[in-house]
Each structure stands twice: as structure tokens, then as C-alpha cells.
Amino acid sequence: MLYDLIIVGDKVKAVGKCRQCKKEYETKPFTHSAYLDWKRGLTPIQNTLLGKELEAHDREFLISGISPVGWSQLDI
């Protein structure tokens, strides 16, 4: 797994090393049930509560394991 889910109150956050820059990154807290709906393929990530709770860079980390710093290092 690219990251671990850490419980924060009634939500969770993803914490892990960026696949590109290898620095630790953590998302803002989000609803675990929305995360599970996305992981199970029930809804696209931007259409779940994650889309409302998280900014694009946090959703991208969940999808790819690459943080904003890591993306800035890529020459694309």
C-alpha cells in the first residue's frame, strides 16, 4: 500500500511517502466510508464526499501516491 490510513477523530487521513520525492506526505482528514466507496469502485473519487472534503492534490495522492512536491519534480 502506498499509504496508511490514520484515524483522526471521526475521520481518517492518508499518510505515506511520496513515490516520486520520497518525502512523507499526509492528506487532510476525510470520511472513511467515502474512501471505501471509491476504493470499491462504487463512485469516482471526485463524486464521493472525498471530492468535497479534499482538494485535488490530496485526491491525487490517494490515486497515484505522488505528492504536490513530487509532481513539481516531474518533467511533464
N, C-alpha and C positions, 0 to 999 in steps of 0.2 A: 504494500500500500504506500502511496506517495505521502500520506499524512495521517496523523492520528486525530480523532475527534475527542475534544476535551469538554467536559461538562462545565457550563458557566451558568449557574442559577437554573432557570428552566429552559435554557438553550444549550447549544454546543458551538464550538469553534474548531476549525481545522488548523493544525499546527504541524509543520514539516519543513524539510529542507527543499529549497528550490532545485529543480532538476538542472537548471542552467548555471546559476551562480553559486549554488551550494550553501547559501545563507538561509538561516531559519526564517520562516515567514508564518504569520498567523492571520487568519481572517477575522472579521468582526463576528460576533455571535449570531447564530441563525437557528431557526426551528428545525429540530431533528426530524420530525415527521415529513416536512417538506423535502429535506435532504433524501430521506428514504424513498419518497415518491419519485424523485428524479433518478436515483440510483436504480430503481426497479423498472425504469423506463415508462412510468405512468404519465409523466408530463415533462416537457422540455424545461431545462433549468431556468430559463428566463420567464417561464409561465408559472412556475411554482412560487410559493412565498419567498423562495431564495431570490427570485428576481426583484422582489420589493425590498427585501431585507439587506441584500448585498449589492455592492457596486460591481461593475463589470470586471474589475481586476481581481476581486475576490472570487467571483464565479469562475473566471479563467484559471485561477489557481486550483480550484476544485476539479476542473476538467482536465487540465494539462500538467499540473504540478509545477508550473512556471510562475514566478512572482513578477511584480512590476519591474523590479531591478533586473531580473533575468531576461525579461522581454526587451528591456532597453539595451542589453548586451548583444542581442541577436541582430544580425545584419540582414534584414529582410525588407 
